[in-house]
Amino acid sequence: MTAVSLGPSSARRGALTRRIRLLVAATIIYNVIEAMTALTAGMVASSTALIGFGLDSVIEVSSAAAVAWQFSARDHAVREAREHRTLRIISVSFFVLAVYVTIDAVRALTGTGEAERSLPGIVLAALSLAVMPFLSAAQRRAGRELGSASAVADSKQTLLCTYLSAVLLAGLVLNATLGWSWADPVAALAIAALAVKEGRDAWQGKGCCAPAVASRAAPSNDDAGSCGCCS
């Protein structure tokens, strides 16, 4: 039995909590703007991919709002009590996203509608591809150090938005340059499968370790490797 250090100090927990609040607020503001832009551009260009991307942004807002609700509590014990419900909300948002993306991809592959070129959509996808990885990585680091599974799960939702941005950008560019309208929905099906996996992990509370407590044995290397927060 090897003694391990305590988790973050009270002051450090407070700093991490404030950081997560700021990151979540930034995510919500960006995604609201992203959703409005994508939905408008999608309707103008009759692009199901852009409309789907806009709806994904709406789902991302709901996920981030759930984490904001959890971390709005000043008391650490209250935040921990809200963790389970927050994970459920994030998990459901992953499943909703997977269902919508799958339906949208199947519709596109069966030839329902043909999207026009969309320069605003290309610019939006490129911007999101540049911004989202940084937001996701910052929240994931803070969530892991704090031991918050919900913050880590929400960071994965943001990372999934990064993948969708890459898929959208590739689809819009290929459609605009080569007329390959099938490229986006095929890649989107892979994203839907990933969303199901992440939703299942969030439902089961995977992906984050609670902070170590006093008089607890140090985990083995194998145990640490199986936990997202311990990496």
URDAHU-V310681 format. One line per field, one symbol per residue. psi: psi as a letter, one per 20 degrees, with the letter a starting at -180 (. if undefined). burial: I if it has 16 or more other C-alpha atoms within 10 Angstrom, else O. A space follows every 50 residues. Layout:
psi=???
burial=???
This chain:
psi=ppqrrraqrgggggghghggggggghgggghggggggggghghgjlohgg ghhghhhghhghghhghgggjhphphhgghhigghghgggghhggggggg hggggggghjknqoqrqnghggggggghhhghhggggghggghghhkohh hgghhhghhhhgghggggggggghhhhikmiigghghhhhhgghhgghgg ghhikriqqqqqrqkqqpqrhgghhjphii.
burial=OOOOOOIIOOOOIIOIIOIIIOIIIOIIOIIIOIIIIIIIIIOOIIIIII IIIIIIIIIIIIIIIIIIOIIOOOOOOOIIOIIIOIIIIIIIIIIIIIIO IIOIIIOIIOOOOOIIIIOOIIOIIIOIIOOIIOIIIOIIIIIIIIIIII IIIIIIIIIIIIIIIIIIIIIIIIIIOOOOIIIIIIIIIOIIIIIIIIII OIIOIIIIIOIIOOOOOOOOOOOOOOOOIIO
